[in-house]
Amino acid sequence: MLRKLFWMNNKIISILETKDVNPTAVRIVVLELFFRHKHALSLQDLEEKLPWSDKASLFRTLKTFEQHEILHKIDDGHKAAKYALSVEHHDEHHHLVHPHFHCVKCHKTICLDPQKLHFSTVPKGFQITDYSLVIKGVCKDCV
């Protein structure tokens, strides 16, 4: 167990350093939470799981991770944004969409494998700058 924890902390510190993010104690613990959960987490989720931490530090950590592409933000239709680990993007993945599945019963949002999605042409004068895909339904735990 101790060996696994040591390995995880080294992996997390390495990720933070690779992304030019200072590996503070809060950042290490927050990133470890994202590795342990299979679904996206909101700021409120982090507050509940880390009651010793303050909301401002957690918010700044999420924003830093988002800016450095460690996490990506998900708008699943609820009032609170959720965050999940970013998938490393390579040149061949630029035309892939990173979809999410949102369970309407337990409200968990999980990342799905990237999918090819072809957009029909947009009207003249329009330019796509961003897109997201959230699929809503009932997860296997709630069926």
Backbone as CSV, one residue per row, in Angstrom:
resi,resn,N_x,N_y,N_z,CA_x,CA_y,CA_z,C_x,C_y,C_z
1,MET,0.827,-1.202,0.000,0.000,0.000,0.000,0.864,1.256,0.000
2,LEU,1.875,1.272,0.862,2.762,2.422,0.952,3.512,2.634,-0.361
3,ARG,3.918,1.524,-0.993,4.628,1.597,-2.269,3.721,2.209,-3.343
4,LYS,2.439,1.795,-3.352,1.482,2.317,-4.325,1.268,3.822,-4.109
5,LEU,1.152,4.246,-2.858,0.979,5.663,-2.532,2.195,6.465,-2.968
6,PHE,3.385,5.936,-2.717,4.613,6.610,-3.115,4.671,6.750,-4.630
7,TRP,4.319,5.656,-5.346,4.316,5.690,-6.803,3.330,6.733,-7.318
8,MET,2.118,6.775,-6.722,1.087,7.722,-7.148,1.556,9.156,-6.939
9,ASN,2.145,9.454,-5.773,2.628,10.808,-5.510,3.730,11.201,-6.484
10,ASN,4.629,10.272,-6.794,5.683,10.566,-7.768,5.096,10.842,-9.145
11,LYS,4.093,10.066,-9.533,3.433,10.260,-10.826,2.756,11.637,-10.862
12,ILE,2.068,11.980,-9.793,1.362,13.269,-9.725,2.351,14.422,-9.770
13,ILE,3.414,14.327,-8.986,4.432,15.391,-8.984,5.048,15.526,-10.370
14,SER,5.302,14.416,-11.017,5.869,14.437,-12.369,4.924,15.132,-13.353
15,ILE,3.636,14.825,-13.271,2.647,15.469,-14.149,2.634,16.974,-13.913
16,LEU,2.592,17.377,-12.647,2.561,18.806,-12.324,3.811,19.508,-12.842
17,GLU,4.960,18.918,-12.621,6.208,19.537,-13.069,6.291,19.599,-14.586
18,THR,5.820,18.557,-15.260,5.810,18.547,-16.725,4.934,19.674,-17.269
19,LYS,3.862,19.978,-16.561,2.930,21.036,-16.987,3.309,22.401,-16.404
20,ASP,4.493,22.508,-15.790,4.984,23.761,-15.192,4.068,24.288,-14.084
21,VAL,3.576,23.360,-13.261,2.741,23.719,-12.121,3.483,23.313,-10.852
22,ASN,3.638,24.249,-9.928,4.327,23.979,-8.676,3.550,22.928,-7.875
23,PRO,4.188,21.813,-7.493,3.477,20.735,-6.784,3.290,21.014,-5.289
24,THR,2.321,21.858,-4.967,2.018,22.133,-3.562,1.221,20.967,-2.976
25,ALA,1.116,20.934,-1.667,0.390,19.843,-0.991,-1.065,19.771,-1.457
26,VAL,-1.738,20.913,-1.551,-3.144,20.926,-1.976,-3.272,20.413,-3.403
27,ARG,-2.399,20.849,-4.286,-2.464,20.419,-5.685,-2.242,18.919,-5.816
28,ILE,-1.305,18.384,-5.045,-1.034,16.943,-5.090,-2.254,16.157,-4.621
29,VAL,-2.869,16.594,-3.513,-4.032,15.894,-2.969,-5.223,15.993,-3.923
30,VAL,-5.436,17.159,-4.510,-6.558,17.334,-5.442,-6.367,16.453,-6.677
31,LEU,-5.175,16.462,-7.244,-4.940,15.654,-8.430,-5.053,14.157,-8.107
32,GLU,-4.620,13.762,-6.933,-4.773,12.369,-6.512,-6.255,11.975,-6.461
33,LEU,-7.112,12.888,-5.989,-8.558,12.608,-5.968,-9.095,12.336,-7.368
34,PHE,-8.650,13.129,-8.328,-9.120,12.931,-9.699,-8.659,11.585,-10.256
35,PHE,-7.467,11.132,-9.875,-6.992,9.828,-10.331,-7.772,8.691,-9.676
36,ARG,-8.243,8.894,-8.456,-8.963,7.836,-7.741,-10.420,7.724,-8.151
37,HIS,-11.006,8.768,-8.719,-12.426,8.748,-9.089,-12.577,8.531,-10.579
38,LYS,-13.571,7.783,-10.939,-13.835,7.486,-12.349,-14.830,8.470,-12.957
39,HIS,-15.301,9.419,-12.168,-16.258,10.398,-12.674,-15.736,11.810,-12.399
40,ALA,-16.341,12.772,-13.053,-15.949,14.166,-12.898,-16.325,14.676,-11.508
41,LEU,-15.576,15.667,-11.038,-15.813,16.243,-9.713,-16.041,17.749,-9.830
42,SER,-16.924,18.258,-8.989,-17.184,19.697,-8.930,-16.402,20.304,-7.765
43,LEU,-16.414,21.604,-7.681,-15.791,22.295,-6.547,-16.439,21.833,-5.246
44,GLN,-17.753,21.688,-5.241,-18.468,21.227,-4.053,-18.032,19.811,-3.666
45,ASP,-17.835,18.950,-4.657,-17.350,17.598,-4.379,-15.997,17.649,-3.676
46,LEU,-15.120,18.507,-4.162,-13.795,18.638,-3.552,-13.901,19.160,-2.123
47,GLU,-14.786,20.128,-1.902,-14.977,20.661,-0.548,-15.431,19.565,0.417
48,GLU,-16.318,18.689,-0.049,-16.821,17.603,0.798,-15.741,16.562,1.078
49,LYS,-14.900,16.279,0.088,-13.867,15.257,0.244,-12.621,15.784,0.958
50,LEU,-12.439,17.103,0.939,-11.278,17.728,1.576,-11.745,18.839,2.525
51,PRO,-12.431,18.486,3.595,-13.014,19.506,4.480,-11.981,20.399,5.167
52,TRP,-10.749,19.987,5.220,-9.686,20.776,5.837,-9.198,21.905,4.935
53,SER,-9.546,21.845,3.655,-9.088,22.847,2.698,-10.132,23.951,2.544
54,ASP,-9.678,25.141,2.134,-10.642,26.230,1.948,-11.072,26.316,0.484
55,LYS,-12.268,26.833,0.283,-12.892,26.896,-1.038,-12.040,27.683,-2.035
56,ALA,-11.447,28.776,-1.597,-10.650,29.616,-2.500,-9.436,28.855,-3.041
57,SER,-8.765,28.095,-2.180,-7.597,27.317,-2.624,-8.009,26.243,-3.618
58,LEU,-9.120,25.585,-3.344,-9.602,24.551,-4.258,-10.004,25.150,-5.602
59,PHE,-10.672,26.295,-5.574,-11.085,26.966,-6.808,-9.861,27.363,-7.631
60,ARG,-8.864,27.964,-6.977,-7.634,28.358,-7.686,-6.916,27.132,-8.261
61,THR,-6.926,26.037,-7.518,-6.294,24.802,-8.000,-6.994,24.297,-9.252
62,LEU,-8.323,24.278,-9.249,-9.072,23.844,-10.426,-8.766,24.729,-11.628
63,LYS,-8.745,26.027,-11.416,-8.478,26.962,-12.512,-7.051,26.798,-13.046
64,THR,-6.101,26.602,-12.148,-4.703,26.381,-12.566,-4.601,25.095,-13.379
65,PHE,-5.231,24.030,-12.900,-5.197,22.757,-13.613,-5.865,22.881,-14.983
66,GLU,-6.934,23.641,-15.051,-7.613,23.838,-16.333,-6.718,24.626,-17.298
67,GLN,-6.099,25.687,-16.806,-5.229,26.516,-17.652,-4.029,25.733,-18.174
68,HIS,-3.542,24.802,-17.388,-2.368,24.012,-17.772,-2.752,22.664,-18.402
69,GLU,-4.031,22.518,-18.731,-4.574,21.341,-19.419,-4.324,20.033,-18.675
70,ILE,-4.373,20.100,-17.347,-4.317,18.903,-16.515,-5.734,18.374,-16.340
71,LEU,-6.689,19.295,-16.192,-8.111,18.977,-16.108,-8.839,19.679,-17.238
72,HIS,-10.001,19.173,-17.578,-10.868,19.901,-18.496,-12.221,20.119,-17.814
73,LYS,-12.842,21.218,-18.155,-14.116,21.625,-17.564,-15.261,21.017,-18.375
74,ILE,-16.283,20.558,-17.655,-17.438,19.934,-18.296,-18.698,20.670,-17.870
75,ASP,-19.484,21.082,-18.838,-20.798,21.662,-18.557,-21.820,20.585,-18.886
76,ASP,-22.328,19.919,-17.851,-23.262,18.815,-18.074,-24.720,19.238,-17.898
77,GLY,-24.952,20.545,-17.858,-26.318,21.041,-17.745,-26.724,21.384,-16.325
78,HIS,-25.911,21.030,-15.356,-26.185,21.410,-13.975,-25.541,22.766,-13.710
79,LYS,-25.941,23.404,-12.634,-25.440,24.750,-12.369,-23.963,24.784,-12.004
80,ALA,-23.417,23.703,-11.480,-22.013,23.675,-11.089,-21.174,22.975,-12.152
81,ALA,-20.073,23.611,-12.538,-19.153,22.993,-13.494,-18.473,21.803,-12.839
82,LYS,-18.148,20.824,-13.643,-17.402,19.668,-13.175,-16.096,19.604,-13.945
83,TYR,-15.153,18.891,-13.368,-13.830,18.781,-13.969,-13.414,17.322,-14.013
84,ALA,-12.626,16.967,-15.034,-12.096,15.607,-15.165,-10.684,15.701,-15.724
85,LEU,-9.936,14.625,-15.542,-8.579,14.580,-16.073,-8.600,14.760,-17.577
86,SER,-7.672,15.541,-18.076,-7.577,15.759,-19.515,-6.932,14.568,-20.188
87,VAL,-7.381,14.316,-21.387,-6.789,13.277,-22.219,-5.681,13.955,-23.005
88,GLU,-4.518,13.322,-23.054,-3.431,13.884,-23.854,-3.842,13.878,-25.315
89,HIS,-3.755,15.035,-25.957,-4.156,15.143,-27.357,-2.920,15.098,-28.246
90,HIS,-3.014,14.313,-29.278,-1.955,14.210,-30.268,-2.529,14.676,-31.599
91,ASP,-1.660,14.940,-32.555,-2.098,15.485,-33.841,-3.221,14.677,-34.482
92,GLU,-3.158,13.346,-34.383,-4.171,12.537,-35.033,-5.530,12.597,-34.329
93,HIS,-5.598,13.201,-33.162,-6.846,13.274,-32.409,-7.566,14.616,-32.570
94,HIS,-7.040,15.518,-33.353,-7.637,16.843,-33.454,-9.070,16.823,-33.971
95,HIS,-9.455,15.803,-34.689,-10.813,15.742,-35.227,-11.723,14.849,-34.382
96,LEU,-11.263,14.502,-33.191,-12.060,13.671,-32.310,-12.772,14.528,-31.268
97,VAL,-13.971,14.117,-30.909,-14.750,14.789,-29.876,-14.584,14.003,-28.583
98,HIS,-14.447,14.705,-27.487,-14.320,14.063,-26.174,-15.685,14.139,-25.489
99,PRO,-16.532,13.114,-25.653,-17.884,13.161,-25.078,-17.906,12.778,-23.598
100,HIS,-18.997,13.125,-22.944,-19.210,12.795,-21.538,-20.589,12.178,-21.373
101,PHE,-20.740,11.302,-20.380,-22.027,10.706,-20.058,-22.457,11.224,-18.697
102,HIS,-23.655,11.792,-18.619,-24.189,12.326,-17.363,-25.382,11.484,-16.931
103,CYS,-25.287,10.888,-15.733,-26.387,10.086,-15.196,-27.428,11.018,-14.574
104,VAL,-28.661,10.905,-15.022,-29.727,11.774,-14.534,-30.237,11.352,-13.158
105,LYS,-29.806,10.172,-12.668,-30.220,9.724,-11.328,-29.195,10.093,-10.264
106,CYS,-27.943,9.675,-10.452,-26.920,9.934,-9.417,-26.121,11.200,-9.700
107,HIS,-26.284,11.782,-10.876,-25.647,13.033,-11.298,-24.135,12.943,-11.470
108,LYS,-23.617,11.724,-11.625,-22.197,11.568,-11.934,-22.004,11.815,-13.420
109,THR,-20.871,12.426,-13.750,-20.509,12.660,-15.135,-19.171,11.980,-15.384
110,ILE,-19.112,11.143,-16.400,-17.872,10.422,-16.695,-17.413,10.732,-18.126
111,CYS,-16.115,10.648,-18.329,-15.536,10.834,-19.656,-15.699,9.554,-20.456
112,LEU,-16.028,9.703,-21.714,-16.105,8.581,-22.642,-14.902,8.658,-23.581
113,ASP,-14.637,7.560,-24.269,-13.531,7.547,-25.217,-13.798,8.553,-26.331
114,PRO,-12.730,9.189,-26.823,-12.900,10.127,-27.944,-13.580,9.444,-29.128
115,GLN,-14.424,10.191,-29.810,-15.199,9.680,-30.936,-15.023,10.600,-32.141
116,LYS,-15.060,10.023,-33.329,-15.066,10.849,-34.534,-16.466,11.409,-34.705
117,LEU,-16.547,12.662,-34.967,-17.837,13.308,-35.185,-17.663,14.318,-36.309
118,HIS,-18.467,14.184,-37.330,-18.373,15.095,-38.464,-19.469,16.137,-38.345
119,PHE,-19.079,17.392,-38.385,-20.042,18.481,-38.342,-20.462,18.813,-39.760
120,SER,-21.741,19.080,-39.923,-22.151,19.592,-41.221,-21.620,21.012,-41.308
121,THR,-21.583,21.531,-42.455,-21.037,22.870,-42.595,-21.902,23.856,-41.824
122,VAL,-21.260,24.810,-41.226,-21.978,25.848,-40.482,-22.349,26.960,-41.457
123,PRO,-23.349,27.758,-41.121,-23.762,28.824,-42.039,-22.606,29.770,-42.375
124,LYS,-22.692,30.363,-43.528,-21.666,31.305,-43.993,-21.478,32.413,-42.960
125,GLY,-20.233,32.688,-42.654,-19.914,33.727,-41.678,-19.780,33.204,-40.260
126,PHE,-20.140,31.953,-40.028,-20.012,31.352,-38.701,-18.689,30.599,-38.620
127,GLN,-18.123,30.579,-37.427,-16.885,29.847,-37.214,-16.981,29.098,-35.890
128,ILE,-16.714,27.793,-35.888,-16.732,26.989,-34.664,-15.469,27.280,-33.874
129,THR,-15.626,27.643,-32.600,-14.468,27.877,-31.739,-14.371,26.853,-30.619
130,ASP,-15.476,26.191,-30.327,-15.484,25.193,-29.271,-16.747,24.351,-29.416
131,TYR,-16.711,23.167,-28.853,-17.900,22.313,-28.855,-17.786,21.326,-27.717
132,SER,-18.931,20.822,-27.271,-18.934,19.790,-26.239,-20.096,18.851,-26.526
133,LEU,-19.950,17.647,-26.012,-21.000,16.661,-26.217,-21.258,15.968,-24.884
134,VAL,-22.485,16.120,-24.371,-22.891,15.459,-23.136,-24.071,14.564,-23.469
135,ILE,-23.902,13.280,-23.188,-24.955,12.300,-23.401,-25.598,12.050,-22.042
136,LYS,-26.906,12.176,-21.962,-27.599,12.003,-20.702,-28.389,10.699,-20.692
137,GLY,-28.415,10.057,-19.553,-29.129,8.801,-19.413,-28.948,8.270,-18.005
138,VAL,-29.034,6.960,-17.853,-28.903,6.312,-16.547,-27.676,5.400,-16.589
139,CYS,-26.773,5.570,-15.614,-25.549,4.775,-15.586,-25.826,3.357,-15.123
140,LYS,-24.837,2.479,-15.282,-25.000,1.066,-14.930,-25.269,0.870,-13.448
141,ASP,-24.790,1.771,-12.584,-25.030,1.643,-11.140,-26.459,2.010,-10.745
142,CYS,-27.125,2.799,-11.587,-28.473,3.279,-11.257,-29.580,2.547,-12.012
143,VAL,-29.226,1.684,-12.937,-30.241,0.972,-13.742,-31.040,0.043,-12.851
